[in-house]
Amino acid sequence: QAQLVESGGGLVRPGGSLRLSCAASGFTFSDYYMTWIRQAPGKGLEWLSYISHGSSYTKYADSVKDRFTISRDNAKNSLYLQMDSLRAGDTAVYYCVKVGQWPNTFDFWGQGTLVTVSS
Amino acid sequence: QSALTQPASVSGSPGETITISCTGTSSDVGGYQYVSWYQQHPGKAPKLMIYDVTNRPSGVSNRFSGSKSDNTASLTISGLQAEDEADYYCNSYTSSSTPLFGGGTKLTVL
């Protein structure tokens, strides 16, 4: 059974940085695109970023482009999201998600990690 | 890019059939056979219910079905059960090569 475990969330000041990690198990990580999706408190889902199997392709939502960087380490079965220049509006639960079938079959989700941006 | 349009809430009684709509444009819903639907219970991660407009993943009840007509996709739940009470989100691929979610619909089972 697939498992995705996010870590790295917490409280950060506006303008600060945070790096989220996601440990994958139960499937061949290197065979799949991965993505990050977030959900602000009491709000809907927002897709943030894709990364291809071998990291050659990445794509970002306009809201995070040039501030967030997605990466992966297939040897460690891990996905990352480097978040810079954080704003209050970035406060959300961040989900690590497996893309079972490109482009939007998000077939397995982690439990999420909460990022709070506040002074 | 604005979210796809979903009704804020729908409701139905046990055993009934309900439909949740997801309206976009020819640049997203209408332009691709890439619509997926997600169920989210309070405090839980979303769960994939439908992909590629009509396909149901293994393990999802056949009471859930998807369809699309022009720029509007729909999720139909038949034989409504108490456990179906949740938030539902649609998602479509777009001409910007990015996925786009709907605003979400709260389903209440009366």
Boltz contact constraints between the chains, C-beta under 6 A:
constraints:
  - contact:
      token1: [A, 44]
      token2: [B, 103]
      max_distance: 6.0
  - contact:
      token1: [A, 44]
      token2: [B, 104]
      max_distance: 6.0
  - contact:
      token1: [A, 45]
      token2: [B, 89]
      max_distance: 6.0
  - contact:
      token1: [A, 45]
      token2: [B, 101]
      max_distance: 6.0
  - contact:
      token1: [A, 47]
      token2: [B, 99]
      max_distance: 6.0
  - contact:
      token1: [A, 103]
      token2: [B, 34]
      max_distance: 6.0
  - contact:
      token1: [A, 103]
      token2: [B, 93]
      max_distance: 6.0
  - contact:
      token1: [A, 104]
      token2: [B, 34]
      max_distance: 6.0
  - contact:
      token1: [A, 104]
      token2: [B, 36]
      max_distance: 6.0
  - contact:
      token1: [A, 104]
      token2: [B, 91]
      max_distance: 6.0
  - contact:
      token1: [A, 104]
      token2: [B, 93]
      max_distance: 6.0
  - contact:
      token1: [A, 104]
      token2: [B, 99]
      max_distance: 6.0
  - contact:
      token1: [A, 105]
      token2: [B, 36]
      max_distance: 6.0
  - contact:
      token1: [A, 105]
      token2: [B, 51]
      max_distance: 6.0
  - contact:
      token1: [A, 107]
      token2: [B, 48]
      max_distance: 6.0
  - contact:
      token1: [A, 109]
      token2: [B, 45]
      max_distance: 6.0
  - contact:
      token1: [A, 109]
      token2: [B, 46]
      max_distance: 6.0
  - contact:
      token1: [A, 111]
      token2: [B, 45]
      max_distance: 6.0
